[in-house]
């Protein structure tokens, strides 16, 4: 009975150690929502009179694809709409509410952006390293159990 408890404690300690390592290695949730997206863009769309276009239908067009929307949705109560841009260039957004239309062009990327992004290769490498450590530890524990028994 004592051996089972100590083995359970060691496994719990290992699980806690791995959880802490993962918590340190993985970025905060706001950044982790889409690891492969380059930029998160927020635009505010206004009507001609300067008032925000609340609850307007929005379509977003990627650079070089002016006829095919990549994202669509609705603005919030203050006329804001957020989307992720997966490449640099001039993106455009078009909002429609009734007979009103608002268009905006957004330059995404360039030298002035400072968005930090974790490399997918680094993340996968860290996960494989942790998996290797777990397998090594389990094999070590299995050998130690065979020697005792």
Secondary structure, 3 states (H helix, E strand, C coil): CHHHHHHHHHHHHHHHHHHHHHHHHCCCHHHHCCCCCCEEEEEECECCCCCECCCCEEEEECCCCCCCEEEEEECCCCCEEEEEECCCEEEEEEEEECCEEEEEEEEECCCCCCCCCCCHHHHHHHHHHHHHHHHHHHHHHHHHHHHHC
